[in-house]
Structure formats: C-alpha cells, structure tokens
Amino acid sequence: MDTHALVNALIYSVLGILIFVVFFVIIDKMTPYHLWKEIVEDKNVALAVLVGAMSIGMCIIIAAAVH
C-alpha cells in the first residue's frame, strides 16, 4: 500500500471523527436533557435507538462529504 494513501486515509478518518464529535456535542446541547445521562443512568432504550440512528445518519453524510 502506498504511504500517501495511508496518510490520506488517516487524515480523513480523524477529520470525520472530529466532525462527528462536534455535531454530537451540538445536538446534545440542543436537547433539554443530557443524552448520556438519559441513556446510561436512566436506561432510556428509545432514546438510545434514536441517537444511534441519528449517529449513523450523520456518519453517512460526513463520509460522503469528506470522501
């Protein structure tokens, strides 16, 4: 494998993860409750499914935009 391709893949991966984390924090701030507390401590399964689906959707959009 070409070193240049490996470096590009690493850069795009890190960039995609950073964009996802920023958007997740923004969405967490927009909700009236703390998402992590609701999912982990209060065992809100419906919210976990919703956040998971939303995360997959965001990741697909980010991957298409970064690629």
N, CA, C and O atoms as a printed pandas DataFrame, in Angstrom:
     atom_number atom_name residue_name chain_id  residue_number  x_coord  y_coord  z_coord
0              1         N          MET        A               1    0.852   -1.179    0.000
1              2        CA          MET        A               1    0.000    0.000    0.000
2              3         C          MET        A               1    0.892    1.234    0.000
3              4         O          MET        A               1    1.922    1.284    0.672
4              5         N          ASP        A               2    0.476    2.198   -0.752
5              6        CA          ASP        A               2    1.216    3.450   -0.852
6              7         C          ASP        A               2    1.118    4.229    0.459
7              8         O          ASP        A               2    0.041    4.313    1.049
8              9         N          THR        A               3    2.220    4.793    0.913
9             10        CA          THR        A               3    2.252    5.561    2.152
10            11         C          THR        A               3    1.356    6.795    2.056
11            12         O          THR        A               3    0.709    7.184    3.027
12            13         N          HIS        A               4    1.331    7.395    0.882
13            14        CA          HIS        A               4    0.495    8.591    0.674
14            15         C          HIS        A               4   -0.988    8.256    0.877
15            16         O          HIS        A               4   -1.721    9.033    1.489
16            17         N          ALA        A               5   -1.421    7.121    0.372
17            18        CA          ALA        A               5   -2.813    6.709    0.530
18            19         C          ALA        A               5   -3.143    6.424    1.993
19            20         O          ALA        A               5   -4.240    6.730    2.459
20            21         N          LEU        A               6   -2.194    5.839    2.709
21            22        CA          LEU        A               6   -2.403    5.548    4.125
22            23         C          LEU        A               6   -2.528    6.831    4.936
23            24         O          LEU        A               6   -3.377    6.925    5.822
24            25         N          VAL        A               7   -1.699    7.805    4.643
25            26        CA          VAL        A               7   -1.762    9.095    5.341
26            27         C          VAL        A               7   -3.089    9.798    5.031
27            28         O          VAL        A               7   -3.715   10.368    5.924
28            29         N          ASN        A               8   -3.511    9.755    3.772
29            30        CA          ASN        A               8   -4.800   10.365    3.416
30            31         C          ASN        A               8   -5.952    9.694    4.143
31            32         O          ASN        A               8   -6.849   10.372    4.643
32            33         N          ALA        A               9   -5.938    8.373    4.208
33            34        CA          ALA        A               9   -6.995    7.651    4.913
34            35         C          ALA        A               9   -7.012    8.018    6.382
35            36         O          ALA        A               9   -8.086    8.188    6.961
36            37         N          LEU        A              10   -5.853    8.144    6.997
37            38        CA          LEU        A              10   -5.767    8.517    8.408
38            39         C          LEU        A              10   -6.290    9.932    8.637
39            40         O          LEU        A              10   -7.022   10.183    9.595
40            41         N          ILE        A              11   -5.915   10.843    7.762
41            42        CA          ILE        A              11   -6.375   12.238    7.889
42            43         C          ILE        A              11   -7.895   12.316    7.746
43            44         O          ILE        A              11   -8.555   12.984    8.542
44            45         N          TYR        A              12   -8.455   11.641    6.737
45            46        CA          TYR        A              12   -9.905   11.663    6.533
46            47         C          TYR        A              12  -10.644   11.002    7.690
47            48         O          TYR        A              12  -11.720   11.453    8.082
48            49         N          SER        A              13  -10.072    9.939    8.234
49            50        CA          SER        A              13  -10.708    9.268    9.371
50            51         C          SER        A              13  -10.763   10.176   10.583
51            52         O          SER        A              13  -11.810   10.312   11.214
52            53         N          VAL        A              14   -9.644   10.796   10.910
53            54        CA          VAL        A              14   -9.599   11.695   12.065
54            55         C          VAL        A              14  -10.513   12.893   11.843
55            56         O          VAL        A              14  -11.206   13.324   12.764
56            57         N          LEU        A              15  -10.519   13.429   10.637
57            58        CA          LEU        A              15  -11.382   14.567   10.325
58            59         C          LEU        A              15  -12.850   14.188   10.468
59            60         O          LEU        A              15  -13.631   14.952   11.034
60            61         N          GLY        A              16  -13.232   13.025    9.965
61            62        CA          GLY        A              16  -14.613   12.571   10.080
62            63         C          GLY        A              16  -15.030   12.366   11.521
63            64         O          GLY        A              16  -16.141   12.735   11.901
64            65         N          ILE        A              17  -14.153   11.778   12.334
65            66        CA          ILE        A              17  -14.462   11.562   13.752
66            67         C          ILE        A              17  -14.606   12.890   14.486
67            68         O          ILE        A              17  -15.512   13.050   15.304
68            69         N          LEU        A              18  -13.733   13.832   14.205
69            70        CA          LEU        A              18  -13.819   15.143   14.854
70            71         C          LEU        A              18  -15.111   15.872   14.482
71            72         O          LEU        A              18  -15.764   16.464   15.342
72            73         N          ILE        A              19  -15.475   15.829   13.209
73            74        CA          ILE        A              19  -16.723   16.464   12.781
74            75         C          ILE        A              19  -17.909   15.809   13.472
75            76         O          ILE        A              19  -18.823   16.500   13.924
76            77         N          PHE        A              20  -17.903   14.469   13.558
77            78        CA          PHE        A              20  -18.995   13.762   14.219
78            79         C          PHE        A              20  -19.098   14.160   15.692
79            80         O          PHE        A              20  -20.199   14.397   16.190
80            81         N          VAL        A              21  -17.975   14.236   16.387
81            82        CA          VAL        A              21  -17.988   14.594   17.811
82            83         C          VAL        A              21  -18.528   16.008   18.001
83            84         O          VAL        A              21  -19.308   16.255   18.922
84            85         N          VAL        A              22  -18.121   16.931   17.143
85            86        CA          VAL        A              22  -18.606   18.314   17.242
86            87         C          VAL        A              22  -20.119   18.363   17.039
87            88         O          VAL        A              22  -20.824   19.022   17.804
88            89         N          PHE        A              23  -20.619   17.678   16.023
89            90        CA          PHE        A              23  -22.057   17.667   15.783
90            91         C          PHE        A              23  -22.821   16.973   16.897
91            92         O          PHE        A              23  -23.924   17.393   17.246
92            93         N          PHE        A              24  -22.247   15.911   17.463
93            94        CA          PHE        A              24  -22.915   15.219   18.559
94            95         C          PHE        A              24  -23.014   16.124   19.787
95            96         O          PHE        A              24  -24.041   16.139   20.465
96            97         N          VAL        A              25  -21.956   16.874   20.073
97            98        CA          VAL        A              25  -21.984   17.805   21.207
98            99         C          VAL        A              25  -23.020   18.897   20.968
99           100         O          VAL        A              25  -23.734   19.292   21.890
100          101         N          ILE        A              26  -23.100   19.384   19.735
101          102        CA          ILE        A              26  -24.097   20.410   19.412
102          103         C          ILE        A              26  -25.510   19.866   19.623
103          104         O          ILE        A              26  -26.358   20.547   20.200
104          105         N          ILE        A              27  -25.762   18.649   19.161
105          106        CA          ILE        A              27  -27.086   18.050   19.333
106          107         C          ILE        A              27  -27.370   17.808   20.814
107          108         O          ILE        A              27  -28.498   18.000   21.269
108          109         N          ASP        A              28  -26.359   17.391   21.561
109          110        CA          ASP        A              28  -26.533   17.174   22.996
110          111         C          ASP        A              28  -26.892   18.480   23.703
111          112         O          ASP        A              28  -27.699   18.477   24.633
112          113         N          LYS        A              29  -26.304   19.587   23.276
113          114        CA          LYS        A              29  -26.617   20.893   23.881
114          115         C          LYS        A              29  -28.003   21.389   23.479
115          116         O          LYS        A              29  -28.630   22.140   24.225
116          117         N          MET        A              30  -28.488   20.977   22.306
117          118        CA          MET        A              30  -29.792   21.432   21.831
118          119         C          MET        A              30  -30.950   20.714   22.529
119          120         O          MET        A              30  -32.061   21.242   22.572
120          121         N          THR        A              31  -30.710   19.539   23.065
121          122        CA          THR        A              31  -31.778   18.788   23.731
122          123         C          THR        A              31  -31.968   19.313   25.151
123          124         O          THR        A              31  -31.027   19.835   25.749
124          125         N          PRO        A              32  -33.168   19.180   25.691
125          126        CA          PRO        A              32  -33.426   19.716   27.037
126          127         C          PRO        A              32  -32.843   18.862   28.161
127          128         O          PRO        A              32  -32.947   19.241   29.328
128          129         N          TYR        A              33  -32.245   17.743   27.845
129          130        CA          TYR        A              33  -31.652   16.871   28.857
130          131         C          TYR        A              33  -30.295   16.395   28.373
131          132         O          TYR        A              33  -29.959   16.561   27.200
132          133         N          HIS        A              34  -29.514   15.805   29.265
133          134        CA          HIS        A              34  -28.193   15.306   28.926
134          135         C          HIS        A              34  -28.347   13.901   28.348
135          136         O          HIS        A              34  -28.797   12.993   29.047
136          137         N          LEU        A              35  -27.979   13.713   27.081
137          138        CA          LEU        A              35  -28.203   12.449   26.390
138          139         C          LEU        A              35  -27.520   11.272   27.078
139          140         O          LEU        A              35  -28.133   10.222   27.268
140          141         N          TRP        A              36  -26.259   11.442   27.450
141          142        CA          TRP        A              36  -25.507   10.330   28.053
142          143         C          TRP        A              36  -26.150    9.896   29.369
143          144         O          TRP        A              36  -26.260    8.699   29.635
144          145         N          LYS        A              37  -26.573   10.851   30.191
145          146        CA          LYS        A              37  -27.217   10.521   31.467
146          147         C          LYS        A              37  -28.525    9.786   31.228
147          148         O          LYS        A              37  -28.815    8.799   31.904
148          149         N          GLU        A              38  -29.311   10.254   30.278
149          150        CA          GLU        A              38  -30.596    9.612   29.975
150          151         C          GLU        A              38  -30.402    8.181   29.492
151          152         O          GLU        A              38  -31.160    7.289   29.873
152          153         N          ILE        A              39  -29.391    7.956   28.655
153          154        CA          ILE        A              39  -29.183    6.623   28.083
154          155         C          ILE        A              39  -28.554    5.677   29.093
155          156         O          ILE        A              39  -29.024    4.551   29.255
156          157         N          VAL        A              40  -27.504    6.110   29.772
157          158        CA          VAL        A              40  -26.745    5.212   30.645
158          159         C          VAL        A              40  -27.381    5.076   32.025
159          160         O          VAL        A              40  -27.601    3.961   32.498
160          161         N          GLU        A              41  -27.674    6.187   32.667
161          162        CA          GLU        A              41  -28.166    6.121   34.042
162          163         C          GLU        A              41  -29.658    5.799   34.121
163          164         O          GLU        A              41  -30.080    5.013   34.969
164          165         N          ASP        A              42  -30.455    6.405   33.237
165          166        CA          ASP        A              42  -31.905    6.206   33.290
166          167         C          ASP        A              42  -32.376    5.059   32.403
167          168         O          ASP        A              42  -33.564    4.737   32.393
168          169         N          LYS        A              43  -31.465    4.442   31.661
169          170        CA          LYS        A              43  -31.756    3.276   30.800
170          171         C          LYS        A              43  -32.882    3.555   29.806
171          172         O          LYS        A              43  -33.801    2.750   29.659
172          173         N          ASN        A              44  -32.805    4.688   29.133
173          174        CA          ASN        A              44  -33.808    5.076   28.149
174          175         C          ASN        A              44  -33.456    4.432   26.805
175          176         O          ASN        A              44  -32.667    4.977   26.032
176          177         N          VAL        A              45  -34.052    3.266   26.537
177          178        CA          VAL        A              45  -33.731    2.492   25.337
178          179         C          VAL        A              45  -34.219    3.203   24.072
179          180         O          VAL        A              45  -33.528    3.191   23.054
180          181         N          ALA        A              46  -35.379    3.807   24.127
181          182        CA          ALA        A              46  -35.909    4.501   22.955
182          183         C          ALA        A              46  -34.989    5.652   22.541
183          184         O          ALA        A              46  -34.750    5.856   21.351
184          185         N          LEU        A              47  -34.484    6.387   23.497
185          186        CA          LEU        A              47  -33.563    7.468   23.191
186          187         C          LEU        A              47  -32.254    6.920   22.638
187          188         O          LEU        A              47  -31.662    7.525   21.745
188          189         N          ALA        A              48  -31.797    5.789   23.154
189          190        CA          ALA        A              48  -30.563    5.176   22.658
190          191         C          ALA        A              48  -30.716    4.768   21.190
191          192         O          ALA        A              48  -29.803    4.967   20.388
192          193         N          VAL        A              49  -31.867    4.200   20.844
193          194        CA          VAL        A              49  -32.112    3.813   19.453
194          195         C          VAL        A              49  -32.165    5.054   18.568
195          196         O          VAL        A              49  -31.601    5.059   17.474
196          197         N          LEU        A              50  -32.830    6.090   19.025
197          198        CA          LEU        A              50  -32.931    7.332   18.258
198          199         C          LEU        A              50  -31.554    7.962   18.045
199          200         O          LEU        A              50  -31.225    8.368   16.931
200          201         N          VAL        A              51  -30.756    8.045   19.098
201          202        CA          VAL        A              51  -29.418    8.630   18.992
202          203         C          VAL        A              51  -28.530    7.771   18.096
203          204         O          VAL        A              51  -27.720    8.306   17.338
204          205         N          GLY        A              52  -28.669    6.451   18.172
205          206        CA          GLY        A              52  -27.898    5.568   17.300
206          207         C          GLY        A              52  -28.247    5.771   15.835
207          208         O          GLY        A              52  -27.356    5.847   14.989
208          209         N          ALA        A              53  -29.530    5.860   15.531
209          210        CA          ALA        A              53  -29.961    6.096   14.148
210          211         C          ALA        A              53  -29.497    7.465   13.659
211          212         O          ALA        A              53  -29.064    7.611   12.516
212          213         N          MET        A              54  -29.590    8.458   14.525
213          214        CA          MET        A              54  -29.137    9.794   14.178
214          215         C          MET        A              54  -27.624    9.808   13.936
215          216         O          MET        A              54  -27.145   10.490   13.030
216          217         N          SER        A              55  -26.885    9.064   14.736
217          218        CA          SER        A              55  -25.431    8.993   14.578
218          219         C          SER        A              55  -25.051    8.328   13.261
219          220         O          SER        A              55  -24.138    8.785   12.573
220          221         N          ILE        A              56  -25.746    7.253   12.909
221          222        CA          ILE        A              56  -25.470    6.591   11.630
222          223         C          ILE        A              56  -25.763    7.534   10.475
223          224         O          ILE        A              56  -24.991    7.609    9.519
224          225         N          GLY        A              57  -26.868    8.247   10.559
225          226        CA          GLY        A              57  -27.204    9.212    9.514
226          227         C          GLY        A              57  -26.154   10.309    9.381
227          228         O          GLY        A              57  -25.756   10.660    8.270
228          229         N          MET        A              58  -25.708   10.846   10.508
229          230        CA          MET        A              58  -24.673   11.878   10.473
230          231         C          MET        A              58  -23.373   11.321    9.894
231          232         O          MET        A              58  -22.697   11.995    9.117
232          233         N          CYS        A              59  -23.027   10.095   10.271
233          234        CA          CYS        A              59  -21.780    9.492    9.777
234          235         C          CYS        A              59  -21.832    9.268    8.268
235          236         O          CYS        A              59  -20.826    9.453    7.584
236          237         N          ILE        A              60  -22.977    8.877    7.748
237          238        CA          ILE        A              60  -23.104    8.684    6.300
238          239         C          ILE        A              60  -22.917   10.016    5.572
239          240         O          ILE        A              60  -22.232   10.085    4.552
240          241         N          ILE        A              61  -23.528   11.057    6.102
241          242        CA          ILE        A              61  -23.389   12.389    5.476
242          243         C          ILE        A              61  -21.950   12.875    5.561
243          244         O          ILE        A              61  -21.418   13.394    4.579
244          245         N          ILE        A              62  -21.310   12.717    6.718
245          246        CA          ILE        A              62  -19.921   13.148    6.889
246          247         C          ILE        A              62  -19.005   12.363    5.968
247          248         O          ILE        A              62  -18.110   12.936    5.347
248          249         N          ALA        A              63  -19.218   11.048    5.872
249          250        CA          ALA        A              63  -18.369   10.220    4.998
250          251         C          ALA        A              63  -18.504   10.647    3.539
251          252         O          ALA        A              63  -17.513   10.691    2.810
252          253         N          ALA        A              64  -19.718   10.959    3.115
253          254        CA          ALA        A              64  -19.912   11.401    1.735
254          255         C          ALA        A              64  -19.272   12.764    1.499
255          256         O          ALA        A              64  -18.707   13.013    0.434
256          257         N          ALA        A              65  -19.361   13.637    2.481
257          258        CA          ALA        A              65  -18.788   14.981    2.319
258          259         C          ALA        A              65  -17.271   14.961    2.359
259          260         O          ALA        A              65  -16.624   15.696    1.613
260          261         N          VAL        A              66  -16.691   14.130    3.219
261          262        CA          VAL        A              66  -15.232   14.096    3.359
262          263         C          VAL        A              66  -14.592   13.317    2.217
263          264         O          VAL        A              66  -13.498   13.649    1.762
264          265         N          HIS        A              67  -15.272   12.298    1.769
265          266        CA          HIS        A              67  -14.716   11.453    0.710
266          267         C          HIS        A              67  -14.649   12.252   -0.558
267          268         O          HIS        A              67  -14.211   11.739   -1.588
